[in-house]
Amino acid sequence: MFRAMMLAAVMVLSVVAGSIAVAGSSAVANHAGNGVGNQVGNGVGNGVGNGVGNADGPMEQGTAKPLTISWFRDPGNANGPYPVLPNEYEDDTSGISMFANAEGDVELTVDNSTARNPNDKWDMVALHVESEGLEALDPPASGADKGLVTQNFIQNESWDLDVEQTDGDKTLDLAANQEDYPEPELSAETEAEIPPVMVFADTEGVEEDYLNDDGSDSGLYVWIDPNRATLMEDGEETSFEPGESYEGTFQAGDQTQTVSFEMVEGESQMEDDYSPANSFNQDVVGETKQMTASTMAMVLEPEDGENQTTTLEVDGDYQLGGDTSGTIPWGEAVGEFDFTGLEGQDFDVHLYSPGYLPDAELTSDFRDQEVLLESENRIYMASGSGTVRDVIDPNYTIENATIRDSKSLTIAYTNPDDRTAGGIAEQVGDGHLSGDSTIAYSSGVEDPYYDEMFLHYETTDEIFEAIEVSPGTDSVEKFQNSPLSLNVTQTNAQDGTPLSLDLSQNSSGVFVVPDNSSSDQRLYNSSEMTGLFFSFKLNDMTFFEDGQPTQPDVGDAFEATLTIDTEAGERTETAQFRFVEGRTTLANVEEPLRIPQSEDATVQFNSTLARGTAMGIQFTATAENGTELINTSTGEMGLAGMGPNICCDGPSTAPWGSISTTIDTSGLPVGTEISAQARVVADLPSSYPDPLVVDQVEGEIRAPPEATVSFSSQTGDGESVTVDSADLSDGGFVSVHTNSPTGPTIGTSDYLESGEHSDIGISLDETIDETTTVYILVHTDSDNNEEFDWPANDGAYQNDDGSSVSASAEYTIESTPTATPTASPTPTASPTATATPDEGTDTDTDTPTDSGDGGPGFGIAIALVALLAAAMFLTRRD
């Protein structure tokens, strides 16, 4: 017996030890390689840091990287690339938030080359490492200096940064750059101190795009202004110069990481043998050492024809990590031009950089990119030349092609760039363009307008050459002469005469835009990212009804079918869209507006405008004597979709989208007059007031919402409960929970109107299978959508003491008669490893199941069964 017991115990210990070993090896495997995948070898010095010292220090291994911030950051506002006020951010979102916002605007990129622009101004440097333990530096959590820890970093013996020239003797001392420094050039007055070197600790993970996927979300930034920073060389003060290389070494305890960066002249170069096709959207590519995403201008001068000018952003030519790229040092400057009808002609092309207005006053436009790229201000960079080649083939046929998907998209008012896939992608990135099958027509304004629409079809790349080689003087003509066609027809005509779109009779307002992997990947369901856009500027184009020009009305619905004629047969795909009234209303609440006294009172508007419309809410509260008690406005917000998820970053409006804000009204007396405005705050046509008020409601402050609930003990089958009564001043829901009032939710009532309700039956999502205590919680409908959205919204009603309105009672499962078990013969003991239960003994017939994750549960269970079986067997032998 002793030997058997020992054997079974060894089995248990073996399983446990093996499980721990597997789990440990998995943890090691998951940890290994973190921060290593982005170390790209290129022979130039990629700037990615190498971790040295203890691997378990606060810094994530292999994450030190150089970032570059454009000197032209924040054009037309206060102080551009400086991460402290004054700038375009409010006090509570400045400091560390500048890095996140600049990255979102593609004006901060991972780049180990920092360029001196042709205006003699350096871009900014930010050395970054992903790290934990930054709370020790005591970063401010809000305000103008959010995250700023320069002095604490300098004084903390556990942290340090050495910046040294790799090909010389220059060094950068952080402490020496905190006093007696030159003031920055600003376009707004400030009393803020802006030294040329600042250290920021991001403890909240405000920026993730250029972080390692498996690393820490928190990190340290050392921001450097090379225009003002002072370096030391042989005891003398000096500065950064082009052609120099530097290494920055972070130290945290015994752990170090090194990052390299170069200082380069922002020069550019172009070719003298370009040969674009006589088609539209043809690329002319130059090279520049200016920062990735820098804005430049390219001008085409054909031998016979009008000049064309396009603005562009510099593209990085490799990737250090995350989704941003660097120039190291050359990046691409790509201009798109229309060479239709220019076959055989020679042309010149010139590249320009933004200029600088040294004699201009420091006004809001002294860094405005459009102003600085005007012909009299811009700086010449490089020239190229070439000859347009003839590719027209009127008889071109497509062997085969496919269409994978289609969708409609909308954008408020108009898209600044309708003709290029890159321009359309920029509007997706800015949040203005989203998938939506409803197109708003706003007629209740001084100048009625349609939101702009796009149709998008995912296709294979065979269509690009078919359109390019077809004859025509613009994109629409070339499309119509290709083996492709588009039919747009109304589907709900009341009189039997549907509206239709005739591309040949729309000389403006319609653009065909092929996309060969140049647009935003969020628009695609396929990884191939090839397709076709149709841009419809509905205010400038015409539909036809029985041959007569007309415009769509609210309620009109359409189908748009793209057909590709191939040798293998026709390929078709259809998208649907419809027109809705462009209006904005207070969300599901009857006017007048009545808001309770609350620390987080909610105001929500619903709108049928395009999801990307830049909207905001203004809220005011006025005392009886006319004194303004509250006057607050939100920042720019995009409509949150409430319809189906078509593409991009969430549901469409279809037709409703929403904006909401919370206001602290707890200190306002009951009866205080209030007003709320929904406003369009950006990207408006010049003929509209800015901001444009699209809805305004008046009302008053009312007492806080009140509720009571009664719930008594009951017996049931575990599939439903009945709440005796509930009285809700503002309507809402009651929810059913186990363990506690905020425990797992196992059931929810339908929406309950304001007032008293009795015998509220609630079907349970999870069956109760044993007698237990059930808890009832009473909720408001805080977002006014009559849908239960807790815990994101729809918080609980509160008692006077701040506790939640709830109730609890015992729920007993109905008992059912059980059959008397039939006795079975007593088995004869047998000297085998498996024991048979005695007569009348309860047996567990459940088969052990695998936990599914390779964990110890399964093995331990088997070993325990073996141990018990051995004990029973030996007991019987005894």
N, C-alpha and C positions, 0 to 999 in steps of 0.2 A: 504494500500500500504506500509506504514511504517513497519507494522508487517511482511509482506511478505519479504521485503527487508532485515530486520534484520534476519529473519529465514534463508534466502539464504546465508547471510554473515557468520552466525554461521556455516553453512554447510561447507563453504570454509575453515574457520579457523580450524574446526575439522579435515578435511582431511589433511591439512598441518601439524597440530600438530601431528596427528597420524602417518604421514609419517616420520616426524622428530623423533618421539619416536621409531618407528621401526628401522630406520637407526641407531639411537643411541644405541639401544639394540643390534643390529647386530655388531656394532663396539666393544661393551663391550664383546660380546660373542667371537668375533675373538681374542680379546686381552687376555681374560681369559685363563689361562693354559699355556701361552707361557713359555717355559723353565722348565716345571714341568714334562713333560712326560719322561724325561731321569733320574729321580731320582729313582734309583733302590734300594729297601731295601734288604739287604742280610745278615744282622747280623754281618758284618765284619767292616762296615764303608766304604761307597762307594765313598767317596771323592767328591761327587757333592755338590756344594755350596748351602746354603739356603739364600735367600735375606731377609734382615732386613732393616727397615726404610722406606723411601718414595718409593712407587712403581713407581713414575714417575721420578726417578733420571736417570742419564746417563747409569747406568749399567742395562743390561737385567736381569730380575729376574731369579734366579735358574740356571745361566749359568757358575758360577765359577767352574773350573775343573782342576785336575792335569794332566799334560802331562809328559811323560818320553821320553828322546832322548838317543838313543844308544851311548855309549862311542865309539863303533866301527863305528860310522857314518863316511861316506866319506873315505873308506879304500883306502890307496895308494895315497891320495892327501894331501893337505896341513895341515889342522888343524881340521879335523873331525867335532865334534859336536859344534864348536864355530860359532856363528852367525855373525862374522865379519871377514874381510880378515886377513890373506890369507886363501882362500879355493877355491873350484872349480868354484866359481861364478865370473862373471865379476863385475866391480865396480858398475854398475847400477842395479845389481840384487842381491846384497848381503844384509846384514842386515836382515830386516823382511822377505825377500824372503826365507831365509834358512828354516823357519818353514814350508812353503808351500812345498818346495822341499823335505824336510825330511819326511813329511807326505806322499807325493806321493811315496817315496821310502820305505814306511812302516818302517821307522826308527824313527818315532815320533808317539806315540800312547797315547790315553787317558788311564791313568793307575795311580792308587793311591799307588802303591808300587814301590819304586826305589831301584834297586838291586846293591849291590857291587859285581862286577864280580870276578871270581876266580883269575884273574890277579891283584886283589886288587884295581881295578879302579871302581869308582862309575859311573853309568849312570847319565845323566843330568836331572834336574827337570825344568819344565816350568809351572808356575801357570798362568792360562788363565781365562779371564772373557770377555764376549761380552759386548761392551759398545759403546756409541756415545760420542760426545763432546771431542774427543781426540785431535782435532786440537788445543785446548788450550795448549797442551804440546809441540806444535811447532815441530813435527817430521820432520827430513830431508826427502825430497821426493825422493832422489836418492843418488847414491854413496855408498861407503863402509859402511857407518853408516846409511843406509836407515832405518827410523823408530826408531832409537836409541834416547831415551828421558830420560835416567837415571837421569841426573842432574836436568833437568826440573821437573821430577816427584818428586824427593826428595825435591826440593825447593817450589813446588806448594802446598799451604796450603789446597787446595780442594781435593787432592789425597794423599793416604797413603796405605801402606801395612805393617801389623804386622805379623811376623812369630814366633810362640811360640811353645815350646814343650808341648804336652798335658799330658805327664806323667813325667815331670821334669821341670827344671828351665832354660833350654837353650833358647836363643832368637837369631834371625838373624836380624842384623841392616844393611839395604841397604847402608846407607852412610858410615858406617865403613868399608865396603868391596870395597871401591873405591880407596884406597891407601894402600901402604905397603903390597901388596898381593903377594903370590908366582906366578911366571910365569908359564904358561901352558906348557905341553910337546908338541912341534910342530915338524912337519917333513919338515918345510920350514921356512926360516928366515923371520922375520917381524918386523916392527917398530910400528905396531899397538898396542894400549893399550887394553888388554883383561882382565878386572877385573872379579872376580868370580861371580858377580851379575850384570846383566844388564836388563834394562827395555826397551821394544819396544812397540810402538803404531802402530797398523795396521789400517790406516784410509781408505785403498783401498779395504778391504775384499779379500786379496790375498789367504786366506785359508777358505774353506767352509765345508769340509767333516765332521769335528767334531763339527760344529756349530748347534745350534737349528734351525729347518727349518723356524720358524717364527720370529727369533730374528734378532738382528743387525748383519750385515756382518763385521763390524769393531770390533776390540777388542784389549785388552792389554795383553802383555806377560811379565812375570818376569822370566828371565832365570837364573838358579842357577847351578854352578859347585860345587857339594858337595866335590870334591877332594881338592878344594882350599878355599872354603868359610870358613870364620871365624865366629863362634858363641860365645856368651858370657854367662857365667854361674857364678853367684856370683862374678862378677867383674873380672873373669879370662877368657882368650881366650880358646876356645875348638872347637871341630869339630863334624860332624855327626857321629853316630855310629849305627850299625845294631840293630834292635829291638825298635827303637825310633819312636814315632808318633808325628806329627806336625799339627798345624792349621795355615793357612794363612788367614788373614782377610783383604779384600780390603775395602777401604773407599773412597767414592766419595761424597763430601758434607755431607748430613745427611744419606746417603744410605750406607749400608754395605752388604758384602757377604763373606761367610766363606767357605774355601776349606780345606780338610784334606788329608794328605799323610803319608806313612810309609816308613821307611828305613829298608831294609831286606838284609840278606845274600843271595847271588845268588847260593843257593844249589839246588841239583837235586835228584830225587829218581826214581827207577824202580821196577818192579814186578819180582817174581821168579816162576810164573806159567803161562807164556804166552802159548797160544795154537793156533797158526795161521794154516790155511789150507795149504795143499800142492799145492799152486797156486801162481800166480804172484801178484804184487801190494798188498801184505798183510801188514797191519799196525802193528807196534810195538810201543806202546805209553808209554812214560815216563812223569814225571812231573818236572818242574823247576820253580824257583823263578826269573830266569833271565827275562829281559824285553821282552814283546811281540815283535816278529819279530827278536829277537836275532838269529844269525846263530850258529848252533851247528853241530856236526858230530855224527853219530851213526854207530857202527861197529858190524856186525853179524859174529859170529864164529860157523859154524855148526860142528856137530860131524864128519862128513865125507863129505868134499867138500870145495870149495874155500870160503874165507872170502869175505864179501860184505860190502862196505862202502857207506853211503848216507849222504848228507848234508841236513839240514832242518832249518826251521825258527819256532821259538816258537809261538804257537797259543794261543791267549787270550781265556779265558773261560767264559767271560760274556761281556756285552756291557753297557757302561756308557751313550752313546749317539752318534749320527752320525753313522759312519760305522767302527769305530775302537774300539778295546776291550782291556781290562786290565787283568793283571794276578791275582791280589788281593788274595794272592800273587802268587798262583800256576797257571802256564800256562802249556799247553801240548807240549811235544816234540815228534812229530810223525815221525817215520822212515818207509819208504816203502821198502820191500824186496821181492825177488823172491824165494819162498820156493818150487817151482816145483821140483818134484823128491826127496824131502827130507822127505817124509812121515815116521813117526815113529822115526825120529832122534831127539836127544837132541841138544840144542844150547845155547850159551851164547851171550849176547848182551851188548855193552858198550856205554855209552854216554860221549862225550867229549865237552869241551868248547874251544873257541879260546885261544891260549896261549899269551905270551908276551915275547918279546926279549929284555930284559933289557940291554944286552951288545951290541946290534946292533946299528949301527950308525942311525941317524935320516934320513932315506932314504925313497923313495917313497913306499917301501914295508913293512915298519915297522908296519903297521896296516892292511896289505893285508890279508883278511880272508882266502884265500887259503893257504898262507904261514903259518898263525897262526893255521890252522887246520891240517897241515901236522903232521905225526905221531911223529916226534921228537920234535915238538913245542906245540902240543895241551895239554890241562889240563884234566886229568881224573875227571869225575863227579860222575858217578853211574854205576851199573851193574845190569843185570837181566838175567833170564834164562827161558827155556820152552821146550816144545816138539811139533813137527809138527804133526798135525792130518791129517788122510787120509779122503778125501771127494769125491774121484773119483767115478762117477756113469756113466758108458758109455752109459746107456740106458735112461738117463734123458730126459724127455719131458717137454715142456712148455704148460701149459693149455691154456693160452692166453697172448698176448702182442700186443702193438701197436707201430707204428712209426709215430711221429708227424711232423717231418720236417727234411730237409737235406740241407747241404751247403758245399761249398769248401772254404778253407782258404789257405793263403800263408804267408810265412815268408822268408826274405832275406837269402840266402845262406843255413843256417841250424839252427835248434832249439837246444839249449844246452840240453834240456830235452824233449825227444820224448816219454818217457815211462810212465809218470805219468800225471794224470789230473791236479794236482797242478802245475807241471812244465809248462804245456801248458797254464794254467791260468796266470802264471807269465809273459809269453810273451805277452798275451793280455793286462795285466796291464801296461807293459812297452811300449805299443804301437807298438810292432814289428809284432804282428800277427793280421791279419784283414781278413774279409770276401772278397773273390775275386775269380772269376771264370776263370781268366786268369793267367797262370803260365809262368813266363818269363824264356827263355833260352838264356843266354848271350854267343854268340859264337865268338864275335869279340874281345876277350881278350886272353891273353896268355894261361890261363887255363879255357876252356869253362865250364860253370856250369849252372845247373837248380836251380831256387829258390825251396825251400822245400814246400810241399803241405800237407794239412790235409783234410780229409773228416770227416764231423761231422753229426751224425744222432741223433735226439732227440727220445728217446725210453722210454717205461715204464720200471720199475726196475726188471721185471721178467727175463730179459736177464742176469743179473749179476750172479745169482746162476747157470744158465745154462752154462755159460762159465767157472765159477770157478770149477764146479764138472766134467768138461769134461777132458779126458786124454790129456797129452801133456807136453813137456818140456819147452815150452815158450808160450808167449801170442798168437802167430799166430797158433801154433799147437792146442792149446786148443780151439781157435775160430773155426778152421776148423772141429774139432771133436764135436762141439756143434750143436744145431738145428738152427744155423745161417750160412749164407754164403754171400759172396760179389763177384759180377761179374763186372769187369771193362773191357769195350770193346770200341774200336774206332768206331765212327759213320760216318766218312767221308773218308774211305779208297778208294783210286782211282782205285786200281786194283782188288777190291773185296775181298782182304785178309786183314782183320782188325787186328790191334795190340790188344793184350789182356794181362791182368795181371794174372799170376799164383802164388798165395801166397805160394804154396808148394815148388816152385823153387826159392824163394827169402829168403835165409838164413839170410840176413842182409838188412837193409834199410827199412823194413816194421815192424811196431809195432801196435798192437791192444790195445787200452787203454779204458777200461770201466770208466765211470765217474758217480759216485753215489753222486752228489751234491758237488764235490770237485773243480770244475773248475770255470771259470768266468761267472757270470750271464748274461753278455752282449752277450754271445754266444747263449743264449736260447730265444726262443719265448714263452716258457712255464715257469710257475713259479716252476714247479717240478724239473728242472735242473738235469735230469737224461738222460744219453745217451752214445754214443759210438764214440770214435775217431779212425781213421786210420791215422797213421803218415807215410808219404812216403818221405824218403830221396832219391830223384830221382837220385842223383849222384851215389848212392851205390846200386841201385836196377835195375832190368831188366824186360822189356816187351818182349813179344814173338809174332812173325809173322810166321804163318804156322809152329809152333814148333821150330823156330829158334830165339835165343836171339837177341834183337835189342833195339834201343832207340827211343823215340818219336822225331818227327821233328816239327819245327815251322809250325803252321797251323793245326796240328792234334787235333781233338776234340774227347772227350770220354764221355761215360755215366757210372756211377758207381751205381749199384743197390744192396741195402742191402735187404736180404730176411730173415724173421724169420718164421720158420716152427712151427706152433702151432697146438694143437688139434682142435682149432676152425677154422683152415685154415691158408693159407700163408698170411703174411703181407710184403709188399714191399714198397720201397721208393727209388727214383733215384735222383742223383746229377749229374750236368754237369760241365765239365771244358775243357779248351783248352790251347794249348801252343802258345805263341807269342814270337816274337823276343825281347830279352832284350836290349833295346836301350833307350838313353836319347837324346833329341834334344831341341834346342831353340824353345820356344813356338810360333808357328804360325807367325814367322817373318823370312823373307828371310835373309840369311847371305849376306854381313857382318852385324854385330850387329851395329845398329845405335840408340843411346839413346839421347833424347833431354836434353837440359839444364833445369833442374827442381829440386826443393827441394825434390821431392819424385819420381824420375825416377824408373821404375820397370824393373827388369830382371826376367824372368820366364822361367823355363825349364819344359818340359813334359817328363815323363818316364814311361816305361812299367814294371819297376821293381816292386817287391812286395811293397804294401802300407807301410809296416813297415820299409822299408829300411832307415837306418840312413844316410841322405844326407845333403849336405850343398852347398853353393854358395860362391865362391871367386871372388871378383871384383877388378881389378886394372886399373889405368889410368896413362899414362906416357906422360910427356911433350916432345917437339921436341928434347930437349937436353938430353933426357934419364932420367931425374929426375922423380922419382915415386911420383905422386901427390896423389893417393889414393891406398891403399892396405888393403882391408877389407874382412873379412870372416864372414859368419853367424855361429851361433851355430848349433847344431844337429837339423835337421828337419825331420819329417816323410812326406811322399808323401800324399798330399790331394787328395782324390779320385775324379774322374770325371765321373765314371760309375754309375750303379744302386746301391742302398743301399741293400746289402746282409745281413749284420749283424754288430754287434760290434759298432764302433763309427763313422760310416759314409759310404759314397759310396765306391765301389770298384774302382780299376783302370780301368779295363774292356775296353781296356787295359791301358788307360792313367791315370796317376796321375800327380800332379804338385807340384813344389816348387817355391817360388818366394821371392824376397827381394826388398827393396827400398833403393836407394842411393841418397844422395844429390849431384847432378852434376851441380847445378846452378852456381858454381864458376869456372867451367872448360871451357876453350875457345873452340869455335867451331873448330872441326878438331882434338881435342885431341885423341890420340890412346887409346883404351880401350880393355880389355880382360875379359871374364867371363868364369869361370869353374864350371861345375856341378860335385860334388865329393861324393863318398860314404866315410863316415868319421868314421864309427864304425862297430863292429861286423863282420869284414872281416875274411875270412880264412887266416891262417898264411902264405900261399904262395903268397898273394897279397900285393902290396905296400899299405901303410896306410898314407894318404888317397889315394883312388883309383879315378883317374880322368876318368869320363865316357863321358864327352863332354866338348869341349873348343871352344869358338868362339871369333873372333877378330872383331874390328870395330872402330867407332869413335863417338865423340860427335857431334850432329847436333843442328841446331837452334831449339828453342822451337816450339811446334806444333802451327799452325795457322788455323783459320777458320773464315768464314763469313756466314751469313744466311740472307735471305730475306723472309718476310712473310707479305702478304697484307690482307686487310679486305676482307671477303668473306661471301657468303650466302649459307646455306646448310641445310640438314635435321638433323644435330647434330650427325651423326654417323661416320663422317670422316672429315679430314681437308687436305688441300693441301699446302705444303710449296713451295714457288716460286722457291727458289734455295738455295743451300748450297755448300760451297767449303771447303773441309777438307784436310789438308796437310797429315794427318796420318790415314785417314779413321775413322769410328766411327758410331754415331747414332744421330738422332734428336728426342727429346721427347716433348710431348704436356702436358701442365699443366694449371691448373686454379689457380686463386687468385694471383700467383706470379710465376717467373721463377723456383722457387724451391717448389712451392705448390704441391698439389696432382697430381700425374702422371696419365693421362687418356689415353695415347697412346704413342707408340714408333715405330719408323721406323725399317725396317730390317737393317742389317749391310750394311754400305755404304763404298765402296772402297775409297782409296785416290783420290782426284780430285774433279771436279765440277759435281753437280747433279742438275737437274731441275724438277719441277712439281712432287715433292715427295708426293705421296698419303699415308696417314696414317689412318688406321681404328682405331676408338676409343674404348677403353675398357669400358668407361662410356659415355653414350649419353649426349650431351649438350641439355638441354630442354628449354633454354631461351637465349636471346641475351646477350652476355657477352664478356669480354676481354680474349683472349686465348694467352698463352705464349709458345714460342718455345725455347728450350735449346739444345745446340750442345755439344755432348760428345765424348771423346776419347774412344778407346777400350784398356784401360790401362792393362788389363790382357790378351790381345791378344787371346781371345777365340771366337770372333765374336758373342758373346751373351751379351745382355744388362744386366749388373749386378749392375747398380747404385741403391742406394748410396754406397754399399759396395766397388765397384770399378767403373771404367769408369767415372771419374770426368769430369767436363765441361772444354771445351777449354777456355783459358783465354785471355782477351785483355791485351794490354800493361799496363793498369792501375790496373791490377789484378782482374777486374770484369769478370764475365762469359759472353761468347758469347751467346747472346739471341736476341729474337725479340718478338714483340707482335702486335696484331691487333684485331679489333672487329669482332666477329663472330655473324652473324644474322641468326636466325632461319627462314626458309621459312614459309610464312604465308599461311594458307589454308582457303578456304571459309567456313563460318559457317552458319548453317541453322537458319532462323528467328524463334524464339521460338513462339509456338502457345499459345495464351492467354487462360487462364483457368478461369472458373467462380469464382467470388469473394466469398470466403467462408463466411458463417454466423458465427458471433462470438458466441462462446459457453463457458459457465462458467466451463471450464475444465482447468487442469494444463498444457495442451499442446496447444501452439498457432500455427495456420495455416498461412503460408505466404500470404501476399496480392498479387493480380495479378501484374505480372511484377517484383516482388521482386526476386533478385538473392538469391538462397539458396545453402547452403553447404551440400551436400549429403554424405560427408565422414563420416563414422562411427568411433568414437573414438576407438583407439586400445590400448591394454595393453602394457606398455613399456617392460614387460617381467621380470623386476627386482623388482617388488613390490614397486617401487619408487612413488613419489607424483604426477607424470604427469597425470596419468589416473584419479585419484580421483579429482584433481583440475579441470580438463577439465569438468567432469560431474557436479561439483558444479557450475562452471561458466555458463554452459548451463542452469542449474536450476535457477540461479540468473537472467539471461536474460529473460528466459521464464516467470518468475514471474513478471518482470518489464513490459513485453509486455502485459501480461494478465491484469495487473492492469491499464495499460494505456488505453487499450480497454474499461475496465469498466468505466473509467473516461469519 
